[in-house]
């Protein structure tokens, strides 16, 4: 059963999907329509999930479920992955490409391929202070302090020379 995202409790389980590019307004409408229809019918072992989604920064889909109402099962999670894949395919966006890291730099989302992280650091595209999206945030409550974090506080610190580390 669909619930507005902001109405879901903080403990709601969260899944974040990163697009390989920004969504257009029309694409956001298409994605929203498809995901709302999915969430309305989403269930685990025949029990309706209290769930929602949100699109942020025109590039990320946040899917959340209140597991106090109904726990997500393997099959229900599989069905959500299928719905996300279908929504992405409908608009030509890959939501499962893990080969790029998303940074938030000067109010823009910058995707940097893993293979170019060192070169882009040296070239100044990002620094240890740059905010990076941590798409493994487990709960809705953690979005505020764990989704956008300084690169030096993540696994990306391995690209930062020790002498420049200020954390």
DRENDREN-549443 format. One record per residue: residue number from 1; residue in three letters; x, y, z of N, C-alpha, C, O, CB in turn. Coordinates in steps of 0.001 Angstrom, whole numbers, padded with zeros to 6 digits. Glycine has a CB too. Layout:
REM DRENDREN-549443
SITE   kemar   tigu       nxx       nyy       nzz      caxx      cayy      cazz       cxx       cyy       czz       oxx       oyy       ozz      cbxx      cbyy      cbzz
SITE     NUM    ALA         X         Y         Z         X         Y         Z         X         Y         Z         X         Y         Z         X         Y         Z
...
//
This chain:
REM DRENDREN-549443
SITE   kemar   tigu       nxx       nyy       nzz      caxx      cayy      cazz       cxx       cyy       czz       oxx       oyy       ozz      cbxx      cbyy      cbzz
SITE       1    UNK    000839   -001177    000000    000000    000000    000000    000880    001234    000000    001804    001364    000803   -000952    000001    001207
SITE       2    UNK    000575    002130   -000911    001367    003344   -001069    001114    004299    000094   -000028    004536    000487    001044    004032   -002407
SITE       3    UNK    002201    004838    000632    002171    005856    001666    003109    006961    001218    004192    006659    000717    002578    005281    003071
SITE       4    UNK    002749    008219    001374    003699    009272    000993    005055    009050    001693    005107    008696    002871    003125    010678    001351
SITE       5    UNK    006126    009264    000956    007472    008991    001465    007719    009671    002806    008242    009057    003736    008520    009447    000456
SITE       6    UNK    007338    010946    002899    007595    011693    004134    006785    011155    005315    007111    011450    006465    007277    013167    003926
SITE       7    UNK    005738    010372    005052    004915    009809    006123    005441    008477    006648    005021    008024    007713    003503    009629    005636
SITE       8    UNK    006339    007856    005925    006917    006607    006421    007771    006897    007648    008442    007928    007703    007762    005908    005319
SITE       9    UNK    007755    006001    008635    008553    006233    009843    010057    006157    009570    010488    005550    008589    008175    005221    010915
SITE      10    UNK    010842    006772    010437    012303    006798    010254    012947    005419    010184    013974    005254    009525    012933    007568    011371
SITE      11    UNK    012365    004430    010848    012969    003092    010853    012729    002317    009560    013209    001191    009426    012433    002297    012015
SITE      12    UNK    012007    002884    008620    011693    002185    007367    012961    001761    006638    013930    002516    006552    010841    003075    006457
SITE      13    UNK    012935    000550    006118    014063    000020    005352    014168    000768    004036    013156    001144    003445    013907   -001505    005103
SITE      14    UNK    015394    000985    003578    015633    001828    002415    016526    001133    001402    017494    000456    001748    016254    003147    002838
SITE      15    UNK    016166    001325    000137    016993    000883   -000983    017174    002094   -001890    016203    002783   -002203    016341   -000343   -001760
SITE      16    UNK    018407    002359   -002313    018689    003514   -003162    019252    003035   -004493    020173    002221   -004543    019676    004489   -002466
SITE      17    UNK    018674    003562   -005569    019103    003220   -006920    019582    004490   -007618    018879    005501   -007645    017947    002542   -007724
SITE      18    UNK    020782    004423   -008178    021427    005568   -008829    021335    005434   -010337    021763    004428   -010904    022900    005688   -008395
SITE      19    UNK    020782    006437   -010983    020706    006444   -012442    022050    006779   -013056    022869    007469   -012449    019654    007437   -012918
SITE      20    UNK    022273    006283   -014267    023529    006571   -014950    023515    007953   -015606    024483    008362   -016247    023811    005502   -015997
SITE      21    UNK    022397    008661   -015433    022277    010048   -015882    021052    010649   -015202    020274    009943   -014561    022163    010143   -017452
SITE      22    UNK    020893    011960   -015350    019723    012628   -014783    018468    012227   -015552    018519    011927   -016745    019904    014164   -014806
SITE      23    UNK    017344    012228   -014844    016053    011971   -015455    015462    013286   -015945    015618    014322   -015299    015098    011272   -014460
SITE      24    UNK    014793    013241   -017072    014039    014409   -017534    012725    014460   -016752    012382    013514   -016042    013775    014347   -019093
SITE      25    UNK    012004    015553   -016885    010711    015683   -016216    009752    014591   -016688    009050    013989   -015876    010105    017075   -016476
SITE      26    UNK    009719    014338   -017977    008843    013296   -018518    009254    011927   -017993    008401    011106   -017653    008875    013306   -020057
SITE      27    UNK    010555    011681   -017928    011042    010399   -017405    010683    010237   -015937    010302    009148   -015507    012562    010284   -017587
SITE      28    UNK    010799    011309   -015165    010415    011235   -013744    008939    010893   -013614    008557    010113   -012741    010718    012571   -013021
SITE      29    UNK    008105    011472   -014476    006673    011172   -014453    006418    009700   -014778    005599    009050   -014128    005920    012071   -015449
SITE      30    UNK    007115    009182   -015776    006969    007780   -016157    007414    006860   -015031    006713    005910   -014683    007770    007484   -017424
SITE      31    UNK    008585    007146   -014461    009106    006348   -013348    008132    006394   -012181    007814    005357   -011600    010501    006855   -012907
SITE      32    UNK    007659    007578   -011834    006733    007732   -010704    005450    006945   -010926    004960    006279   -010015    006402    009209   -010482
SITE      33    UNK    004916    007019   -012113    003680    006301   -012427    003860    004796   -012263    003027    004121   -011660    003225    006622   -013852
SITE      34    UNK    004950    004286   -012805    005217    002847   -012722    005474    002403   -011288    004973    001365   -010855    006411    002480   -013598
SITE      35    UNK    006257    003190   -010549    006574    002785   -009181    005381    002934   -008245    005224    002143   -007315    007739    003600   -008655
SITE      36    UNK    004548    003926   -008476    003354    004056   -007632    002453    002843   -007832    001933    002294   -006860    002581    005369   -007957
SITE      37    UNK    002262    002420   -009075    001449    001234   -009359    002061   -000001   -008694    001339   -000825   -008133    001320    001014   -010889
SITE      38    UNK    003379   -000130   -008755    004042   -001269   -008115    003838   -001237   -006606    003424   -002236   -006017    005542   -001275   -008444
SITE      39    UNK    004124   -000102   -005977    004052    000006   -004523    002624   -000251   -004021    002433   -000837   -002955    004534    001394   -004071
SITE      40    UNK    001644    000183   -004781    000240   -000057   -004397   -000044   -001553   -004234   -000864   -001948   -003405   -000716    000546   -005452
SITE      41    UNK    000629   -002370   -005020    000381   -003821   -005011    001488   -004627   -004327    001380   -005849   -004220    000216   -004313   -006428
SITE      42    UNK    002533   -003971   -003869    003692   -004680   -003305    003293   -005435   -002053    002656   -004878   -001159    004835   -003699   -002988
SITE      43    UNK    003668   -006695   -001990    003332   -007503   -000822    004447   -008500   -000540    005295   -008776   -001389    001992   -008237   -001030
SITE      44    UNK    004420   -009031    000682    005346   -010084    001103    004499   -011184    001727    003791   -010949    002706    006444   -009543    002116
SITE      45    UNK    004571   -012355    001174    003778   -013498    001652    002296   -013150    001752    001616   -013527    002706    004292   -013970    003018
SITE      46    UNK    001809   -012420    000745    000401   -012078    000686   -000018   -010892    001547   -001176   -010475    001506   -000385   -013247    001077
SITE      47    UNK    000907   -010350    002321    000605   -009201    003182    001065   -007923    002477    002192   -007866    001984    001299   -009346    004585
SITE      48    UNK    000206   -006895    002423    000615   -005648    001760    001746   -004945    002509    001751   -004863    003737   -000579   -004705    001633
SITE      49    UNK    002685   -004450    001741    003797   -003673    002307    003341   -002218    002425    002695   -001695    001517    005102   -003792    001416
SITE      50    UNK    003669   -001574    003524    003462   -000130    003619    004756    000482    003108    005799    000391    003755    003109    000349    005113
SITE      51    UNK    004677    001103    001945    005901    001500    001261    005710    002765    000447    004596    003254    000257    006385    000385    000366
SITE      52    UNK    006843    003279   -000028    006829    004468   -000857    008137    004561   -001618    009016    003706   -001504    006596    005731   -000009
SITE      53    UNK    008237    005627   -002399    009463    005912   -003132    009576    007423   -003251    008608    008158   -003058    009473    005220   -004545
SITE      54    UNK    010768    007856   -003571    011012    009266   -003820    012100    009357   -004877    012974    008494   -004958    011419    010025   -002508
SITE      55    UNK    012041    010394   -005675    013094    010653   -006655    013829    011892   -006169    013218    012938   -005949    012515    010848   -008124
SITE      56    UNK    015139    011771   -006004    015940    012884   -005501    017040    013234   -006488    017586    012378   -007184    016544    012543   -004132
SITE      57    UNK    017340    014514   -006521    018403    015053   -007376    018223    014650   -008845    019188    014647   -009609    019765    014576   -006875
SITE      58    UNK    017013    014318   -009233    016699    013917   -010612    017530    012730   -011081    017671    012512   -012284    016914    015084   -011553
SITE      59    UNK    018086    011953   -010135    018978    010874   -010544    018941    009652   -009632    019544    008626   -009947    020370    011386   -010611
SITE      60    UNK    018251    009752   -008523    018218    008665   -007556    016778    008294   -007240    015920    009162   -007079    018969    009054   -006272
SITE      61    UNK    016526    006996   -007154    015232    006505   -006699    015438    005911   -005316    016286    005040   -005119    014624    005451   -007695
SITE      62    UNK    014657    006390   -004367    014678    005870   -003016    013402    005073   -002821    012305    005609   -002976    014811    007012   -001958
SITE      63    UNK    013531    003818   -002488    012395    002941   -002234    012458    002570   -000764    013512    002170   -000268    012412    001660   -003163
SITE      64    UNK    011336    002698   -000061    011333    002436    001380    010095    001655    001775    009035    001781    001162    011405    003747    002172
SITE      65    UNK    010252    000837    002824    009140    000035    003345    009212   -000005    004857    010287   -000169    005435    009164   -001400    002763
SITE      66    UNK    008065    000146    005494    007964    000040    006951    007868   -001437    007301    006808   -002049    007173    006726    000840    007509
SITE      67    UNK    008980   -002001    007741    009005   -003425    008034    008350   -003768    009374    008239   -004944    009719    010427   -003917    008026
SITE      68    UNK    007920   -002769    010123    007115   -003055    011314    005705   -003473    010913    005024   -004171    011664    007063   -001825    012245
SITE      69    UNK    005269   -003048    009733    003961   -003434    009206    004062   -004800    008548    003233   -005678    008789    003434   -002382    008197
SITE      70    UNK    005084   -004975    007714    005303   -006238    007006    006779   -006313    006612    007305   -005409    005962    004370   -006357    005741
SITE      71    UNK    007433   -007394    007011    008848   -007589    006678    009009   -007931    005201    008258   -008735    004650    009464   -008701    007552
SITE      72    UNK    009993   -007312    004575    010309   -007641    003183    010906   -009048    003148    011750   -009396    003974    011300   -006588    002556
SITE      73    UNK    010464   -009836    002199    010981   -011190    002013    011872   -011204    000774    011932   -010227    000027    009818   -012228    001879
SITE      74    UNK    012553   -012309    000571    013385   -012430   -000621    012588   -012225   -001891    013035   -011535   -002807    014057   -013779   -000655
SITE      75    UNK    011411   -012819   -001948    010566   -012683   -003146    010061   -011256   -003313    009982   -010753   -004434    009377   -013647   -003074
SITE      76    UNK    009718   -010600   -002204    009218   -009220   -002329    010347   -008280   -002747    010123   -007338   -003506    008591   -008741   -000991
SITE      77    UNK    011543   -008530   -002260    012687   -007712   -002673    012988   -007962   -004154    013265   -007026   -004904    013942   -008028   -001795
SITE      78    UNK    012932   -009222   -004565    013130   -009540   -005988    012111   -008813   -006857    012453   -008308   -007927    013029   -011059   -006221
SITE      79    UNK    010866   -008757   -006404    009839   -008074   -007201    010101   -006576   -007260    009808   -005936   -008270    008441   -008338   -006622
SITE      80    UNK    010648   -006010   -006189    010962   -004574   -006216    012120   -004295   -007172    012105   -003292   -007887    011311   -004065   -004797
SITE      81    UNK    013114   -005168   -007189    014239   -005015   -008112    013732   -005087   -009557    014155   -004311   -010415    015320   -006110   -007852
SITE      82    UNK    012835   -006017   -009806    012259   -006141   -011154    011496   -004871   -011530    011580   -004416   -012671    011318   -007372   -011235
SITE      83    UNK    010756   -004296   -010585    010001   -003063   -010854    010935   -001895   -011138    010666   -001082   -012022    009089   -002722   -009669
SITE      84    UNK    012022   -001811   -010399    013007   -000741   -010619    013655   -000919   -011995    013807    000048   -012742    014098   -000743   -009494
SITE      85    UNK    014035   -002153   -012326    014623   -002414   -013648    013657   -002038   -014761    014054   -001424   -015752    015019   -003891   -013778
SITE      86    UNK    012398   -002402   -014601    011387   -002094   -015607    011208   -000586   -015757    011107   -000082   -016875    010051   -002752   -015240
SITE      87    UNK    011169    000129   -014648    011016    001592   -014703    012213    002224   -015415    012045    003121   -016241    010868    002184   -013272
SITE      88    UNK    013416    001756   -015094    014605    002277   -015765    014606    001975   -017248    014933    002835   -018066    015848    001708   -015136
SITE      89    UNK    014238    000748   -017594    014189    000361   -019007    013177    001194   -019784    013403    001530   -020947    013847   -001120   -019137
SITE      90    UNK    012073    001524   -019143    011018    002296   -019814    011505    003669   -020257    010988    004240   -021218    009818    002455   -018894
SITE      91    UNK    012510    004198   -019545    013018    005535   -019877    014469    005506   -020360    015064    006558   -020594    012903    006447   -018665
SITE      92    UNK    015033    004323   -020507    016400    004206   -021020    017473    004631   -020041    018498    005185   -020438    016535    005011   -022252
SITE      93    UNK    017242    004373   -018761    018220    004717   -017726    018662    003439   -017027    017834    002611   -016647    017625    005735   -016700
SITE      94    UNK    019964    003284   -016860    020503    002140   -016131    020562    002506   -014651    021264    003439   -014260    021918    001731   -016672
SITE      95    UNK    019825    001769   -013842    019792    002012   -012396    020634    000988   -011632    020575    000924   -010404    018347    001981   -011889
SITE      96    UNK    021414    000189   -012361    022193   -000873   -011723    023670   -000843   -012105    024374   -001836   -011921    021611   -002215   -012083
SITE      97    UNK    024142    000265   -012627    025547    000409   -013000    026328    000818   -011751    026215    001950   -011281    025728    001462   -014156
SITE      98    UNK    027113   -000103   -011225    027894    000158   -010007    029329    000583   -010327    030190    000601   -009447    027911   -001088   -009117
SITE      99    UNK    029578    000925   -011593    030937    001277   -011985    031214    002776   -011896    032278    003239   -012307    031199    000801   -013386
SITE     100    UNK    030262    003531   -011361    030458    004977   -011232    030121    005431   -009817    029179    004941   -009194    029594    005740   -012259
SITE     101    UNK    030912    006376   -009329    030688    006969   -008017    030044    008327   -008235    030479    009105   -009084    032021    007091   -007200
SITE     102    UNK    029002    008605   -007458    028289    009883   -007590    028748    010853   -006508    028724    010542   -005317    026755    009670   -007505
SITE     103    UNK    029163    012025   -006947    029559    013110   -006060    028545    014234   -006180    027905    014379   -007222    030989    013616   -006390
SITE     104    UNK    028390    015025   -005140    027570    016238   -005195    028543    017403   -005096    029057    017701   -004018    026471    016282   -004035
SITE     105    UNK    028794    018056   -006216    029774    019129   -006286    029115    020354   -006907    028588    020291   -008018    031026    018694   -007102
SITE     106    UNK    029147    021457   -006187    028565    022726   -006651    027131    022536   -007144    026784    022951   -008249    029425    023329   -007771
SITE     107    UNK    026307    021904   -006311    024882    021693   -006593    024618    020852   -007834    023524    020909   -008397    024202    023015   -006748
SITE     108    UNK    025590    020084   -008262    025425    019177   -009392    025878    017779   -008979    026754    017622   -008128    026225    019675   -010631
SITE     109    UNK    025271    016777   -009591    025701    015405   -009371    026692    015046   -010469    026386    015145   -011657    024486    014418   -009354
SITE     110    UNK    027873    014632   -010058    028944    014274   -010979    029218    012780   -010829    029516    012308   -009732    030236    015119   -010707
SITE     111    UNK    029118    012043   -011921    029430    010616   -011911    030845    010418   -012424    031199    010887   -013506    028414    009811   -012769
SITE     112    UNK    031648    009718   -011637    033032    009445   -012030    033221    007932   -012083    032982    007242   -011092    034054    010108   -011035
SITE     113    UNK    033651    007411   -013241    033912    005970   -013336    034992    005555   -012331    035940    006300   -012084    034343    005588   -014777
SITE     114    UNK    034840    004381   -011767    035820    003866   -010819    037232    003917   -011402    038189    004238   -010698    035467    002433   -010418
SITE     115    UNK    037353    003600   -012678    038662    003555   -013323    039318    004933   -013448    040509    005027   -013745    038529    002937   -014690
SITE     116    UNK    038545    006001   -013223    039086    007360   -013363    039189    008110   -012039    039538    009290   -012031    038229    008153   -014314
SITE     117    UNK    038892    007451   -010925    038875    008153   -009638    040208    008798   -009291    040251    009957   -008877    038487    007199   -008543
SITE     118    UNK    041288    008057   -009456    042609    008590   -009118    042962    009776   -010010    043397    010822   -009527    043680    007495   -009248
SITE     119    UNK    042773    009604   -011294    043070    010665   -012260    042223    011915   -011978    042730    013036   -012031    042819    010164   -013700
SITE     120    UNK    040949    011719   -011683    040051    012857   -011425    040382    013532   -010097    040187    014738   -009947    038582    012394   -011425
SITE     121    UNK    040882    012760   -009133    041324    013368   -007873    042544    014256   -008148    042585    015415   -007734    041667    012266   -006806
SITE     122    UNK    043516    013707   -008838    044736    014457   -009175    044403    015700   -009988    045025    016747   -009809    045719    013569   -009955
SITE     123    UNK    043430    015586   -010874    043013    016714   -011713    042120    017722   -011004    041781    018757   -011577    042299    016201   -012913
SITE     124    UNK    041737    017431   -009764    040941    018377   -008987    039435    018287   -009164    038711    019159   -008684    041360    019728   -009321
SITE     125    UNK    038944    017254   -009842    037498    017108   -010017    036792    016835   -008694    035630    017198   -008508    037199    015986   -011002
SITE     126    UNK    037514    016187   -007777    036980    015941   -006444    038124    015984   -005434    039286    015798   -005793    036237    014574   -006385
SITE     127    UNK    037790    016228   -004185    038781    016282   -003105    038284    015419   -001951    037200    014838   -002012    039033    017758   -002632
SITE     128    UNK    039090    015345   -000905    038683    014591    000283    037463    015217    000959    036784    014561    001748    039842    014509    001277
SITE     129    UNK    037186    016476    000652    036033    017177    001237    034779    017070    000375    033686    017407    000829    036372    018639    001453
SITE     130    UNK    034925    016612   -000846    033775    016480   -001746    032753    015518   -001149    033107    014500   -000554    034225    015990   -003146
SITE     131    UNK    031486    015860   -001321    030422    014992   -000826    030159    013886   -001832    030040    014123   -003034    029131    015797   -000554
SITE     132    UNK    030073    012680   -001311    029831    011504   -002137    028537    010847   -001645    028232    010864   -000452    031047    010499   -002078
SITE     133    UNK    027789    010272   -002578    026547    009583   -002228    026863    008167   -001747    027476    007380   -002468    025575    009545   -003441
SITE     134    UNK    026446    007858   -000542    026552    006515    000012    025199    005842   -000203    024277    006033    000589    026957    006539    001543
SITE     135    UNK    025081    005070   -001252    023797    004469   -001613    023484    003191   -000840    022558    002457   -001187    023777    004175   -003083
SITE     136    UNK    024260    002932    000205    024010    001757    001046    023332    002125    002361    023315    001322    003295    025316    001033    001330
SITE     137    UNK    022780    003315    002440    022078    003754    003645    020939    002765    003921    020107    002528    003045    021531    005226    003483
SITE     138    UNK    020892    002185    005129    019916    001122    005388    018508    001564    005796    017539    000837    005577    020442    000261    006437
SITE     139    UNK    018400    002751    006388    017093    003186    006907    016817    004630    006506    017734    005419    006277    017038    003041    008448
SITE     140    UNK    015550    004946    006430    015138    006300    006058    015756    007336    007003    016164    008410    006559    013600    006416    006071
SITE     141    UNK    015827    007031    008276    016376    007965    009266    017834    008305    008985    018303    009379    009365    016249    007379    010665
SITE     142    UNK    018545    007416    008334    019973    007607    008082    020265    008494    006880    021417    008860    006648    020629    006280    007883
SITE     143    UNK    019238    008843    006115    019452    009700    004939    020113    011021    005325    021016    011493    004635    018119    009974    004228
SITE     144    UNK    019668    011607    006413    020154    012929    006816    021659    012974    007064    022318    013944    006691    019434    013374    008057
SITE     145    UNK    022205    011941    007686    023615    012021    008071    024518    010967    007440    025725    010965    007682    023720    011914    009540
SITE     146    UNK    023950    010068    006631    024787    009020    006049    024736    008938    004526    025508    008189    003928    024388    007708    006613
SITE     147    UNK    023846    009689    003892    023755    009557    002437    024800    010407    001732    025510    009910    000858    022365    009946    001956
SITE     148    UNK    024905    011662    002091    025934    012544    001520    027010    012746    002565    026789    013398    003585    025332    013920    001061
SITE     149    UNK    028171    012182    002302    029265    012235    003278    030558    012660    002590    030719    012440    001390    029452    010861    003972
SITE     150    UNK    031475    013265    003332    032765    013640    002736    033519    012396    002242    033523    011357    002902    033629    014418    003764
SITE     151    UNK    034134    012518    001112    034853    011389    000511    035868    010779    001471    036046    009561    001484    035557    011835   -000763
SITE     152    UNK    036529    011594    002265    037547    011098    003193    036961    010194    004274    037698    009450    004922    038267    012262    003841
SITE     153    UNK    035654    010250    004474    034992    009414    005476    034479    008104    004865    033754    007354    005519    033830    010183    006121
SITE     154    UNK    034855    007833    003619    034395    006626    002934    035591    005830    002419    036744    006183    002670    033444    006987    001769
SITE     155    UNK    035303    004776    001711    036349    003962    001102    037175    004751    000088    038256    004308   -000299    035736    002747    000432
SITE     156    UNK    036687    005905   -000346    037420    006738   -001305    038687    007354   -000715    039524    007870   -001455    036521    007837   -001818
SITE     157    UNK    038835    007307    000603    040038    007885    001235    041316    007221    000724    042399    007799    000830    039959    007743    002765
SITE     158    UNK    041198    006017    000173    042390    005333   -000360    042996    006082   -001548    044155    005856   -001896    042034    003904   -000782
SITE     159    UNK    042213    006978   -002174    042698    007767   -003308    043331    009084   -002870    043918    009801   -003680    041558    008045   -004269
SITE     160    UNK    043208    009391   -001589    043701    010667   -001069    045076    010451   -000445    045216    009635    000466    042708    011271   -000026
SITE     161    UNK    046090    011167   -000920    047425    011034   -000307    047365    011365    001182    046687    012310    001585    048449    011960   -001016
SITE     162    UNK    048075    010586    001999    048047    010770    003463    048339    012210    003892    047704    012736    004806    049055    009840    004118
SITE     163    UNK    049296    012830    003229    049686    014171    003653    048589    015218    003447    048653    016299    004033    050920    014591    002909
SITE     164    UNK    047590    014913    002626    046497    015865    002414    045273    015568    003267    044334    016363    003304    046101    015871    000966
SITE     165    UNK    045278    014418    003959    044126    014041    004786    044013    015000    005967    044956    015181    006737    044254    012570    005285
SITE     166    UNK    042839    015607    006087    042620    016532    007190    041616    016005    008185    041258    016702    009135    042165    017862    006670
SITE     167    UNK    041149    014770    007980    040179    014192    008912    040844    013260    009883    040177    012683    010742    039088    013457    008164
//
